[in-house]
């Protein structure tokens, strides 16, 4: 959105995340412009890395870059635990400020990164297509891997509880890159750690969402790891994904975000198909299957939100 781009001309992404006034403003921007049913905290899932002892920055046009990627057992062993209420206090301040600004208009969703996604950024040094370094550590040093992921899970669990205490109405665990694993590897190397997060949050009384991309073959494993709501991307038809997850869980998804770059009649047709596959069963959160693309016309997002509300209110 133009109002967000205007802020980005003056502030870095990390500046926006670390300044409660700015994080509040950016969180509220889509609520003002788009008929959304919830606000999503403006933050970044990599924020816990720096207090863990893994400094990073964002490189324009390339995304996050880790200063010194973790490639050995010794590197993993140097990571230090921290207290999120202290080191990430600015996020909690932003949550309290956003809740006051929303005044009950819509609920606020908080979030954090899941162990595989956080570990892969820390080990790869940034985004990866193959996750070769991550898998080399995972397969080659399993004991160090599990110790590292236990630490990540503990920190993320504490961080989400702190967000809940600060006022968020739901929390989402982002495992954006876990689709790089097969089901057996997920069960061995990831499931216990992600489950540890959901178990930590379980007594909080707020809904939990578990999101991944390219996870069609491991949706059952994601369910086993936890989450009242499981995200499904556009690669698997919604009703098929829901059957794999189990109809006793809610589902979030699953429009291909690139459709919003095309004509609205095609967007609406795709939305109709998703809604037909949901078949008015309770527990479907209509959403994109992954993040919105920067070149997406805001008018298309506004039109889609209005269309889905019109279709589901009747």
GUSE-405945 format. One record per residue (C-alpha): residue number from 1; residue in three letters; chain; x, y, z. Coordinates in steps of 0.25 Angstrom, whole numbers, plus 5000, padded with zeros to 4 digits. Layout:
<nodes>
(node NUM; ALA; A; (X; Y; Z))
...
</nodes>
This chain:
<nodes>
(node 1; UNK; A; (5000; 5000; 5000))
(node 2; UNK; A; (5005; 5014; 4997))
(node 3; UNK; A; (5004; 5018; 5012))
(node 4; UNK; A; (5013; 5007; 5015))
(node 5; UNK; A; (5023; 5010; 5004))
(node 6; UNK; A; (5023; 5024; 5009))
(node 7; UNK; A; (5028; 5019; 5023))
(node 8; UNK; A; (5038; 5010; 5016))
(node 9; UNK; A; (5045; 5022; 5009))
(node 10; UNK; A; (5048; 5027; 5023))
(node 11; UNK; A; (5050; 5015; 5032))
(node 12; UNK; A; (5056; 5001; 5030))
(node 13; UNK; A; (5048; 4989; 5032))
(node 14; UNK; A; (5054; 4986; 5046))
(node 15; UNK; A; (5052; 5001; 5050))
(node 16; UNK; A; (5037; 4999; 5047))
(node 17; UNK; A; (5037; 4986; 5055))
(node 18; UNK; A; (5045; 4992; 5067))
(node 19; UNK; A; (5037; 5005; 5069))
(node 20; UNK; A; (5023; 5002; 5075))
(node 21; UNK; A; (5017; 5015; 5069))
(node 22; UNK; A; (5021; 5011; 5055))
(node 23; UNK; A; (5017; 4996; 5057))
(node 24; UNK; A; (5004; 5001; 5061))
(node 25; UNK; A; (5002; 5010; 5049))
(node 26; UNK; A; (5006; 4999; 5039))
(node 27; UNK; A; (4997; 4988; 5047))
(node 28; UNK; A; (4985; 4998; 5045))
(node 29; UNK; A; (4987; 5001; 5031))
(node 30; UNK; A; (4980; 4989; 5024))
(node 31; UNK; A; (4969; 4990; 5035))
(node 32; UNK; A; (4966; 5004; 5030))
(node 33; UNK; A; (4966; 5000; 5015))
(node 34; UNK; A; (4962; 4986; 5014))
(node 35; UNK; A; (4949; 4979; 5020))
(node 36; UNK; A; (4958; 4969; 5028))
(node 37; UNK; A; (4952; 4961; 5040))
(node 38; UNK; A; (4965; 4962; 5048))
(node 39; UNK; A; (4977; 4970; 5049))
(node 40; UNK; A; (4991; 4964; 5048))
(node 41; UNK; A; (5002; 4969; 5057))
(node 42; UNK; A; (5013; 4976; 5048))
(node 43; UNK; A; (5026; 4969; 5052))
(node 44; UNK; A; (5036; 4959; 5047))
(node 45; UNK; A; (5038; 4945; 5050))
(node 46; UNK; A; (5053; 4946; 5051))
(node 47; UNK; A; (5053; 4956; 5062))
(node 48; UNK; A; (5057; 4946; 5072))
(node 49; UNK; A; (5069; 4942; 5065))
(node 50; UNK; A; (5077; 4955; 5069))
(node 51; UNK; A; (5075; 4952; 5084))
(node 52; UNK; A; (5079; 4938; 5082))
(node 53; UNK; A; (5092; 4943; 5077))
(node 54; UNK; A; (5090; 4942; 5062))
(node 55; UNK; A; (5090; 4956; 5057))
(node 56; UNK; A; (5084; 4959; 5044))
(node 57; UNK; A; (5079; 4970; 5035))
(node 58; UNK; A; (5070; 4972; 5023))
(node 59; UNK; A; (5076; 4974; 5009))
(node 60; UNK; A; (5068; 4982; 4999))
(node 61; UNK; A; (5063; 4973; 4988))
(node 62; UNK; A; (5069; 4960; 4995))
(node 63; UNK; A; (5062; 4959; 5008))
(node 64; UNK; A; (5068; 4955; 5021))
(node 65; UNK; A; (5083; 4952; 5022))
(node 66; UNK; A; (5089; 4946; 5034))
(node 67; UNK; A; (5103; 4952; 5038))
(node 68; UNK; A; (5110; 4938; 5042))
(node 69; UNK; A; (5101; 4926; 5038))
(node 70; UNK; A; (5102; 4914; 5048))
(node 71; UNK; A; (5108; 4903; 5040))
(node 72; UNK; A; (5115; 4894; 5051))
(node 73; UNK; A; (5111; 4888; 5065))
(node 74; UNK; A; (5120; 4898; 5071))
(node 75; UNK; A; (5112; 4909; 5065))
(node 76; UNK; A; (5099; 4903; 5070))
(node 77; UNK; A; (5104; 4902; 5084))
(node 78; UNK; A; (5108; 4916; 5085))
(node 79; UNK; A; (5093; 4921; 5083))
(node 80; UNK; A; (5088; 4926; 5096))
(node 81; UNK; A; (5074; 4926; 5102))
(node 82; UNK; A; (5067; 4939; 5106))
(node 83; UNK; A; (5055; 4945; 5112))
(node 84; UNK; A; (5045; 4950; 5101))
(node 85; UNK; A; (5038; 4959; 5111))
(node 86; UNK; A; (5051; 4967; 5113))
(node 87; UNK; A; (5058; 4966; 5099))
(node 88; UNK; A; (5046; 4967; 5091))
(node 89; UNK; A; (5038; 4976; 5100))
(node 90; UNK; A; (5036; 4986; 5088))
(node 91; UNK; A; (5027; 4976; 5081))
(node 92; UNK; A; (5019; 4974; 5094))
(node 93; UNK; A; (5018; 4989; 5095))
(node 94; UNK; A; (5013; 4990; 5081))
(node 95; UNK; A; (5002; 4979; 5084))
(node 96; UNK; A; (4997; 4987; 5096))
(node 97; UNK; A; (4997; 5000; 5087))
(node 98; UNK; A; (4990; 4993; 5075))
(node 99; UNK; A; (4979; 4987; 5084))
(node 100; UNK; A; (4976; 5001; 5090))
(node 101; UNK; A; (4975; 5007; 5076))
(node 102; UNK; A; (4966; 4996; 5070))
(node 103; UNK; A; (4956; 4998; 5082))
(node 104; UNK; A; (4950; 4984; 5079))
(node 105; UNK; A; (4948; 4987; 5064))
(node 106; UNK; A; (4954; 4974; 5060))
(node 107; UNK; A; (4963; 4963; 5068))
(node 108; UNK; A; (4978; 4964; 5067))
(node 109; UNK; A; (4986; 4952; 5063))
(node 110; UNK; A; (5000; 4951; 5068))
(node 111; UNK; A; (5011; 4941; 5062))
(node 112; UNK; A; (5025; 4935; 5063))
(node 113; UNK; A; (5033; 4926; 5054))
(node 114; UNK; A; (5034; 4911; 5056))
(node 115; UNK; A; (5047; 4904; 5059))
(node 116; UNK; A; (5050; 4898; 5045))
(node 117; UNK; A; (5048; 4912; 5038))
(node 118; UNK; A; (5056; 4919; 5049))
(node 119; UNK; A; (5067; 4909; 5048))
(node 120; UNK; A; (5067; 4909; 5033))
(node 121; UNK; A; (5069; 4924; 5033))
(node 122; UNK; A; (5080; 4923; 5043))
(node 123; UNK; A; (5087; 4912; 5036))
(node 124; UNK; A; (5086; 4916; 5022))
(node 125; UNK; A; (5089; 4930; 5024))
(node 126; UNK; A; (5076; 4935; 5017))
(node 127; UNK; A; (5066; 4929; 5008))
(node 128; UNK; A; (5069; 4916; 5001))
(node 129; UNK; A; (5063; 4907; 4990))
(node 130; UNK; A; (5070; 4894; 4994))
(node 131; UNK; A; (5072; 4896; 5009))
(node 132; UNK; A; (5085; 4888; 5007))
(node 133; UNK; A; (5092; 4894; 5019))
(node 134; UNK; A; (5080; 4892; 5028))
(node 135; UNK; A; (5078; 4877; 5024))
(node 136; UNK; A; (5093; 4875; 5025))
(node 137; UNK; A; (5093; 4879; 5040))
(node 138; UNK; A; (5080; 4872; 5042))
(node 139; UNK; A; (5084; 4859; 5037))
(node 140; UNK; A; (5099; 4860; 5041))
(node 141; UNK; A; (5098; 4865; 5055))
(node 142; UNK; A; (5084; 4861; 5060))
(node 143; UNK; A; (5087; 4862; 5075))
(node 144; UNK; A; (5092; 4877; 5073))
(node 145; UNK; A; (5080; 4879; 5064))
(node 146; UNK; A; (5070; 4875; 5074))
(node 147; UNK; A; (5076; 4882; 5085))
(node 148; UNK; A; (5076; 4895; 5076))
(node 149; UNK; A; (5061; 4893; 5072))
(node 150; UNK; A; (5058; 4890; 5087))
(node 151; UNK; A; (5063; 4904; 5090))
(node 152; UNK; A; (5056; 4910; 5079))
(node 153; UNK; A; (5043; 4904; 5083))
(node 154; UNK; A; (5045; 4909; 5097))
(node 155; UNK; A; (5048; 4923; 5093))
(node 156; UNK; A; (5036; 4923; 5083))
(node 157; UNK; A; (5026; 4917; 5093))
(node 158; UNK; A; (5030; 4928; 5104))
(node 159; UNK; A; (5029; 4939; 5093))
(node 160; UNK; A; (5015; 4935; 5089))
(node 161; UNK; A; (5011; 4934; 5103))
(node 162; UNK; A; (5016; 4948; 5105))
(node 163; UNK; A; (5008; 4953; 5093))
(node 164; UNK; A; (4996; 4946; 5099))
(node 165; UNK; A; (4998; 4953; 5112))
(node 166; UNK; A; (5000; 4966; 5105))
(node 167; UNK; A; (4986; 4965; 5098))
(node 168; UNK; A; (4986; 4957; 5085))
(node 169; UNK; A; (4974; 4949; 5082))
(node 170; UNK; A; (4980; 4938; 5075))
(node 171; UNK; A; (4994; 4933; 5071))
(node 172; UNK; A; (5000; 4928; 5058))
(node 173; UNK; A; (5012; 4919; 5057))
(node 174; UNK; A; (5019; 4921; 5043))
(node 175; UNK; A; (5026; 4909; 5037))
(node 176; UNK; A; (5028; 4916; 5024))
(node 177; UNK; A; (5039; 4906; 5019))
(node 178; UNK; A; (5035; 4893; 5025))
(node 179; UNK; A; (5029; 4888; 5012))
(node 180; UNK; A; (5044; 4885; 5008))
(node 181; UNK; A; (5043; 4872; 5017))
(node 182; UNK; A; (5036; 4859; 5015))
(node 183; UNK; A; (5027; 4853; 5025))
(node 184; UNK; A; (5037; 4843; 5032))
(node 185; UNK; A; (5047; 4855; 5033))
(node 186; UNK; A; (5036; 4864; 5039))
(node 187; UNK; A; (5032; 4854; 5049))
(node 188; UNK; A; (5047; 4851; 5053))
(node 189; UNK; A; (5053; 4865; 5053))
(node 190; UNK; A; (5042; 4875; 5055))
(node 191; UNK; A; (5029; 4870; 5060))
(node 192; UNK; A; (5033; 4869; 5075))
(node 193; UNK; A; (5039; 4883; 5075))
(node 194; UNK; A; (5027; 4890; 5068))
(node 195; UNK; A; (5018; 4882; 5077))
(node 196; UNK; A; (5025; 4887; 5089))
(node 197; UNK; A; (5021; 4901; 5085))
(node 198; UNK; A; (5007; 4898; 5084))
(node 199; UNK; A; (5007; 4890; 5097))
(node 200; UNK; A; (5013; 4902; 5104))
(node 201; UNK; A; (5002; 4911; 5098))
(node 202; UNK; A; (4991; 4901; 5100))
(node 203; UNK; A; (4986; 4907; 5114))
(node 204; UNK; A; (4985; 4921; 5109))
(node 205; UNK; A; (4971; 4920; 5104))
(node 206; UNK; A; (4973; 4927; 5091))
(node 207; UNK; A; (4972; 4920; 5077))
(node 208; UNK; A; (4985; 4915; 5071))
(node 209; UNK; A; (4988; 4915; 5056))
(node 210; UNK; A; (4999; 4906; 5049))
(node 211; UNK; A; (5003; 4911; 5036))
(node 212; UNK; A; (5012; 4905; 5025))
(node 213; UNK; A; (5015; 4905; 5010))
(node 214; UNK; A; (5016; 4893; 5001))
(node 215; UNK; A; (5011; 4884; 5012))
(node 216; UNK; A; (5001; 4876; 5005))
(node 217; UNK; A; (5008; 4863; 5007))
(node 218; UNK; A; (5010; 4866; 5022))
(node 219; UNK; A; (4997; 4872; 5026))
(node 220; UNK; A; (4994; 4861; 5036))
(node 221; UNK; A; (5007; 4863; 5042))
(node 222; UNK; A; (5004; 4878; 5044))
(node 223; UNK; A; (4991; 4874; 5051))
(node 224; UNK; A; (4999; 4865; 5060))
(node 225; UNK; A; (5009; 4876; 5064))
(node 226; UNK; A; (4997; 4885; 5068))
(node 227; UNK; A; (4988; 4896; 5064))
(node 228; UNK; A; (4973; 4899; 5065))
(node 229; UNK; A; (4974; 4904; 5051))
(node 230; UNK; A; (4983; 4898; 5040))
(node 231; UNK; A; (4987; 4906; 5028))
(node 232; UNK; A; (4987; 4900; 5014))
(node 233; UNK; A; (4993; 4906; 5002))
(node 234; UNK; A; (4987; 4907; 4988))
(node 235; UNK; A; (4994; 4894; 4983))
(node 236; UNK; A; (4984; 4885; 4990))
(node 237; UNK; A; (4969; 4887; 4987))
(node 238; UNK; A; (4962; 4892; 5000))
(node 239; UNK; A; (4953; 4880; 5003))
(node 240; UNK; A; (4964; 4870; 5000))
(node 241; UNK; A; (4973; 4877; 5010))
(node 242; UNK; A; (4962; 4878; 5020))
(node 243; UNK; A; (4960; 4863; 5019))
(node 244; UNK; A; (4975; 4861; 5022))
(node 245; UNK; A; (4975; 4870; 5033))
(node 246; UNK; A; (4962; 4865; 5039))
(node 247; UNK; A; (4949; 4872; 5039))
(node 248; UNK; A; (4949; 4874; 5054))
(node 249; UNK; A; (4960; 4884; 5052))
(node 250; UNK; A; (4958; 4898; 5045))
(node 251; UNK; A; (4965; 4901; 5032))
(node 252; UNK; A; (4971; 4914; 5027))
(node 253; UNK; A; (4973; 4917; 5012))
(node 254; UNK; A; (4975; 4915; 5001))
(node 255; UNK; A; (4975; 4925; 4989))
(node 256; UNK; A; (4987; 4926; 4981))
(node 257; UNK; A; (4993; 4940; 4984))
(node 258; UNK; A; (4997; 4942; 4969))
(node 259; UNK; A; (4982; 4941; 4965))
(node 260; UNK; A; (4981; 4955; 4971))
(node 261; UNK; A; (4990; 4960; 4960))
(node 262; UNK; A; (4980; 4956; 4949))
(node 263; UNK; A; (4966; 4961; 4945))
(node 264; UNK; A; (4955; 4961; 4956))
(node 265; UNK; A; (4946; 4951; 4949))
(node 266; UNK; A; (4956; 4941; 4950))
(node 267; UNK; A; (4959; 4944; 4965))
(node 268; UNK; A; (4944; 4943; 4968))
(node 269; UNK; A; (4943; 4930; 4961))
(node 270; UNK; A; (4955; 4924; 4969))
(node 271; UNK; A; (4948; 4929; 4982))
(node 272; UNK; A; (4935; 4923; 4978))
(node 273; UNK; A; (4942; 4909; 4976))
(node 274; UNK; A; (4949; 4910; 4990))
(node 275; UNK; A; (4936; 4914; 4996))
(node 276; UNK; A; (4929; 4902; 4989))
(node 277; UNK; A; (4939; 4893; 4994))
(node 278; UNK; A; (4938; 4898; 5008))
(node 279; UNK; A; (4923; 4895; 5007))
(node 280; UNK; A; (4919; 4904; 5018))
(node 281; UNK; A; (4925; 4895; 5028))
(node 282; UNK; A; (4928; 4903; 5041))
(node 283; UNK; A; (4943; 4906; 5043))
(node 284; UNK; A; (4948; 4911; 5029))
(node 285; UNK; A; (4956; 4924; 5030))
(node 286; UNK; A; (4956; 4929; 5015))
(node 287; UNK; A; (4971; 4934; 5013))
(node 288; UNK; A; (4982; 4934; 5003))
(node 289; UNK; A; (4991; 4922; 5002))
(node 290; UNK; A; (5003; 4930; 5005))
(node 291; UNK; A; (5008; 4944; 5006))
(node 292; UNK; A; (5002; 4955; 4998))
(node 293; UNK; A; (5011; 4960; 4987))
(node 294; UNK; A; (5016; 4975; 4987))
(node 295; UNK; A; (5011; 4977; 4973))
(node 296; UNK; A; (4997; 4973; 4976))
(node 297; UNK; A; (4987; 4985; 4974))
(node 298; UNK; A; (4980; 4989; 4987))
(node 299; UNK; A; (4967; 4990; 4979))
(node 300; UNK; A; (4967; 4975; 4976))
(node 301; UNK; A; (4969; 4971; 4991))
(node 302; UNK; A; (4958; 4981; 4995))
(node 303; UNK; A; (4949; 4975; 4984))
(node 304; UNK; A; (4952; 4961; 4988))
(node 305; UNK; A; (4949; 4963; 5003))
(node 306; UNK; A; (4936; 4970; 5000))
(node 307; UNK; A; (4932; 4958; 4990))
(node 308; UNK; A; (4935; 4947; 5000))
(node 309; UNK; A; (4927; 4955; 5011))
(node 310; UNK; A; (4915; 4956; 5002))
(node 311; UNK; A; (4916; 4941; 4998))
(node 312; UNK; A; (4917; 4936; 5012))
(node 313; UNK; A; (4907; 4945; 5019))
(node 314; UNK; A; (4895; 4941; 5011))
</nodes>
